[in-house]
Amino acid sequence: MATVIIATNLENEIRDIRALEAKIAELDEMKKEKEALIKSVLDEAGVEEMKIGAFTVRFTNIVRNNFNTTAFKKKYLELYNAFIKQSNYRKFSIV
């Protein structure tokens, strides 16, 4: 049997979550700016790897092969449907 704990003021918890989300977004933007600076240095130097102090920084090209499910579904709908696997999950959101 599950125990349900009801907080006296969930609205404050939600406000805290929103404030944390804003901080995370701000920090993520700062991180992206710093990464962009380092990437530009690597690009200008024409290298994919650079030793910077105690760190080795890499900015490499990656080639990846992906399965095109959209095209496969259009061409082989019955086969596609034969391999569909349904899954369930719970999604938490604050709107």
BELLIN-V743142 format. One record per residue. N is the residue number from 0. RES is the residue in three letters. SS is DSSP state (@ for helix, = for strand, . for the rest). BURIAL is b if it has 16 or more other ideal C-beta (glycine too) atoms within 10 Angstrom, else e. D_CENTER is the distance of its C-alpha to the mean C-alpha in whole Angstrom. Layout:
n: <N/N>
res: <RES/RES>
ss: <SS/SS>
burial: <BURIAL/BURIAL>
d_center: <D_CENTER/D_CENTER>
//
This chain:
n: <0/1/2/3/4/5/6/7/8/9/10/11/12/13/14/15/16/17/18/19/20/21/22/23/24/25/26/27/28/29/30/31/32/33/34/35/36/37/38/39/40/41/42/43/44/45/46/47/48/49/50/51/52/53/54/55/56/57/58/59/60/61/62/63/64/65/66/67/68/69/70/71/72/73/74/75/76/77/78/79/80/81/82/83/84/85/86/87/88/89/90/91/92/93/94>
res: <MET/ALA/THR/VAL/ILE/ILE/ALA/THR/ASN/LEU/GLU/ASN/GLU/ILE/ARG/ASP/ILE/ARG/ALA/LEU/GLU/ALA/LYS/ILE/ALA/GLU/LEU/ASP/GLU/MET/LYS/LYS/GLU/LYS/GLU/ALA/LEU/ILE/LYS/SER/VAL/LEU/ASP/GLU/ALA/GLY/VAL/GLU/GLU/MET/LYS/ILE/GLY/ALA/PHE/THR/VAL/ARG/PHE/THR/ASN/ILE/VAL/ARG/ASN/ASN/PHE/ASN/THR/THR/ALA/PHE/LYS/LYS/LYS/TYR/LEU/GLU/LEU/TYR/ASN/ALA/PHE/ILE/LYS/GLN/SER/ASN/TYR/ARG/LYS/PHE/SER/ILE/VAL>
ss: <./././././././././@/@/@/@/@/@/@/@/@/@/@/@/@/@/@/@/@/@/@/@/@/@/@/@/@/@/@/@/@/@/@/@/@/@/@/@/./././=/=/=/=/././=/=/=/=/././././././././././@/@/@/@/@/@/@/./@/@/@/@/@/@/././././././././././././.>
burial: <e/e/e/e/e/e/e/e/e/e/e/e/e/e/e/e/e/e/e/e/e/e/e/e/e/e/e/e/e/e/e/e/e/e/e/e/e/e/e/e/e/b/e/e/e/e/e/e/e/e/e/e/e/e/e/e/b/e/e/e/e/e/e/e/e/e/e/e/e/e/e/e/e/e/e/e/e/e/e/e/e/e/e/e/e/e/e/e/e/e/e/e/e/e/e>
d_center: <35/32/33/31/31/31/30/33/31/27/27/27/24/22/23/22/18/18/20/17/14/16/17/13/12/16/15/11/14/16/14/13/17/18/16/18/21/21/20/22/25/24/24/28/29/28/26/23/24/26/27/27/29/27/24/23/21/20/18/19/19/18/19/18/20/18/20/21/21/22/25/26/26/28/31/31/30/32/31/27/28/30/27/25/24/23/21/21/18/18/16/17/17/19/20>
//
